[in-house]
């Protein structure tokens, strides 16, 4: 799984300098962060609706869209999927309640 996320991160980084009309990602970058954030909001809503509908295939599709657009945001901000993977690794084996309490303090 890490391999596909790393490869996708590389592609997203490479598209930063591309002409807006050359790819979907390049067009998102050209529109700016607000357009990326709007897309994430749309995909999050679609994910919730897919979950409520109970169609596993649609749910997977919408979560893939949501992950993709969050990765676009990370790349836009100069970050890659490895930073999120590292954060998840840091939290592994740590109680979610403890992790949240540590954030709140």
N, C-alpha and C positions, 0 to 999 in steps of 0.2 A: 504494500500500500504506500509506503513512504516513497517508493520509486516513482509512482504515477504523480504524486503531489510534487515531488522535486522537479520532475519533467515539466509539469504544468507551470510551476513557478518560473522555470527558465523561459518558457514560451511567453508568459505574461511579461516578464522583464524585457525580453527581446522586442515585444510589440510597443514598448514605450516610445520609441523613436520613429515608429511607422506613421505613414500618412493616414489620416482619419478614415479615408475611404478604402483602405487596404484590408481591414479586418474589423470584426465586431468589437474586439477589445481595444484596438486603436481608436475606434470611434467613441467608446466610453471614456478613454483617457482624454480625448480632445474635448469632450463635453464637460469634463471636470468632476470633482469629487461629489458635488451634489447629485449629479446624474448616477454615479456609482451607488451612492447611499440610497437614492430612490429605488434603484433596481434591487438592492438588498431588501428593502422594505417590501417591495412587491413579491419577491421570492419567498420571504418569510411568511407573508400572508398566504401565498399559494401552498406553502408547506403545511401550514395549519389546516387549510381547507382540505388538502389531500388526506391528512391524518384523520380528520373528521369523517371523510367519505369512506374510509376503510379500505381503499384500493392500494395494496402494497406496491404494485408496479408504479402507480402514479406518485406515491409517497417517495419512493427511491428517486424517481425522475426529478421531483421538486427539490429534494434535499441536495441532489447533485447540482442543480441550478443555484441553490442557496450557497453551497460551499464554493462553487465556481466564482460567484460574484463577491464573496467575502475574500477570496484569494486575489481577485482584481483589486479590491481595496487595499489589502496588505501590500501588493506590489506597487500600487500608486503611492503609498506611504514609504516605499523603500524597504519593505519587509518581505520575507518569504515564508512559505509554509513551515519551514524548519523552526521558526520562533514559536509558533503555536504548538508544534509537536513537542518542543522542549518544555513548554509550560505544562502540557498534559503529562509529560513524563515526570515533571517535578511533582505534580499532584498525585501521581499513581501511588496507591497504597496509603494515601492520606485521607482521612475521613472528610467528606464534603462539608460536614458541619464545622469541623476544625479549620479547614481551608477558608471557609467563608468568615468565620470568627476572626481569623488572622488578618483578612482583608479589611474588616470593619474596624480593627483597632489601629 
